[in-house]
Amino acid sequence: MLKVGLTGGIGAGKSEVSRLLVASGAVLIDADKIAREVVEPGTPGLVKVVEAFGQEILAPDGTLDRPKLGSIVFADPAKLAVLNAIVHPLVGARSAELEEAASEDAVVVHDVPLLAENGLAPLYDLVVVVDASPETQLERLVRLRGMSEEDARARMAAQATREKRLEIADVVIDNDGPLEGLKQRVGAVWADLARRARTA
């Protein structure tokens, strides 16, 4: 098994790369998706989050009101640390379960947005960074996600710098250009990952 950490700045195209890797045969473990699953209604995770932050973080249907919780924790680093202390161990445990279920010769791709920020590179055999220039990231966030330029810049500033991400990269996938070129580059990376998994 080859454990790959996949990361990239917001708007760099990491989701598209993970989609292409899955289409090639990778087993994807998506940290963001798991983080949502572990606080769904009826989970111990949601009970703990409500205990920490109060009933007002629930929507009328009993689900987590993410924008409300976000407005509380992103304004206060101590509260964000409390939330992370609840959610991160749950995400880690679920990720480990999914990894154990994969076959011995699998390429397991962990899609982790905050891999550089949280110092997680040592957990993986290989780190793949999807890279795009800040100008390209900004343009995509405004054009494709409908963000204001101010909001897009704030989201980018809250993440690790491009330099910090590239520092931890074993493989860099350049995604500054059009989609067609990306497919070829990901195909070449996949061939290398599959070869490494067979010899691991």
N, C-alpha and C positions, 0 to 999 in steps of 0.2 A: 504494500500500500504506500502511495505517495501522498503526504499531507501538504496541501498547497494553501497558503494564505493569499487571498486576492483582495487588493484594496486600490483606492484611487480617490482623488478629490471629487467633491460634488460637481456634477456636470462633465466629468472626464469620460464617462461612458462605461463605467464598471459593470452596470447591469446588463448592458449589451454584450460585453465580453463574457460574463457568466452565462448568459443565455446561449452564446455560441459554443462555449465549452461543454455545457450540458448536452447540446445537440450533437457534439462529437463523442459523448460517452462519459463525461465526468459525473461524479456524484456531488451534488451541490448541497452545502449546509449554509443556509442564509441566516446570519446572526440577527438581522433586523426582523425577519419573519418570525424567528423563534422568540425574540423579545416581545413581539405582539402576542404570540400564542401563550406564553407563560403568565400573562395577566388577563386572559379571557375570563368572562364570568364563570364562577364555579371553581376557579383554580386557587390553590393556596397562595400563589403570587399576588393575585388581586386582593385577597384578604389582607395580606401584609402591607400592601401599598395603601389600602384604605385605613388600616390601623395607624400608619405613619402620617398620612396627609388629610384624613377626614373624609366624610361622606360627600363633601362638595366636589370631589374630583370624579364622581360618577355621573354619567349621563342619565336621563330619565329611564332609559331601557336597561340600566344596570351595567352597561359597558363602561370602560375607562374613557373619560373625557380627556383625550390626549392634548388638545390645545390648552385646556384649563390647567392640566398638570404641567405642561410645558412652560406656561407663563409663571408658574410657581417655582419650578426647579431651575430654569435657565436664568432667573433673576437672583438666585442665591446658591453659591457654590456648595455650601454646607448641606442644603436640601437636595441638591443634585447628587452629592456623595451618598446621602441616605438612600435615595432611589437606586443608585447604581449598586449599593451593597445588598439590596433586595433582589434586583433583576439579574445582575451579572452571574452570580452562582447558579441560578436556575437555567440561564442560557448555556452556561458551561456544561452543566450536567446533561441537558438535552442534546447538546452538540456531541458530547462523548457517546451517548446512546446511539445516535444516528451514525457516527463514525464506526462504532463497533459492528453495526449491522451491514456495513459495506464489505464487498468481497476483498480477498487478500491482495489481488492485483489491481485494485481500483485506484483511480486518481480522485482523491477526495478534495474538493475545492471548498474552502471556508471563505465565504464572502463576508468580509469584516470591514465596515466603513472606517472604524476608528483603530485600525491595527497599529498604525504608527503612533497615534496619540497615547494608546494604552500600553505601548512597549511589548506587543504580543509576538513580534517576529520570531523569537526563539522557540515558540510552540510548533513551528512548521518546518518541514524539510526544505521548503522553498517559498520565497515570497515573490508574487507577481504584482507589479504596480502598473495600473492603467494610467497613462500620463497624457495630459493635454495642457497647453499653455493657459495661464490665467485669463487671457483675452478670449480664448475659445470657450473655456468654462463659463465665463460671464455671459457670453453671447448665447450659449445653449440654455442657460437658466432663464434668461429673459425671454428668448424666442420659444423654447419648447415647454417650459414649465410655467410661463406667465408671471414670473417674479418681477418685482420692481428691481431696478439696478441696485438701489440701496440695500434691499433685503438680500439680494444675491451676493453682494460684496460682504455683508455681515456674516452670511452662512459660510462663505469661503474663508473669511478671517478667523472663524471659530475652529477651523480644522488645522491640522498640521500644515506646515509650509510644503511647497512642492519639493524643496531641497531635502527636507526631513524624510519625506516619503521615498525619494529616489535613493537616499542613503541606505535604506533597509532592503532595497530591491535586489533580488537575484536575477529577475527577468523584468524588463520594461517593455510594455506594449504601447507604442506611440499611437495615440488616437486624436491627432490634430486634424486629420484629413477626412475625406468622405468614407462612408460605410463600406464600400467595395474593398478598399485597401485594408480595412480593419479585418474583414473576413479572412483574407490571405494571411495576415500577420498572426491572427489567432490560430489558424490552421497549422502554421509552422510551429507555434508554441505548443499546441496540443500534441503534435507528433513527438516533440522532445519530452513532454511530460509522460506520455504513454510509454515511451522507451525507458525512461527512468523508473517508472512504476514496475515494469517487467523485470528490471535488473536490481530493484531495491531489496 
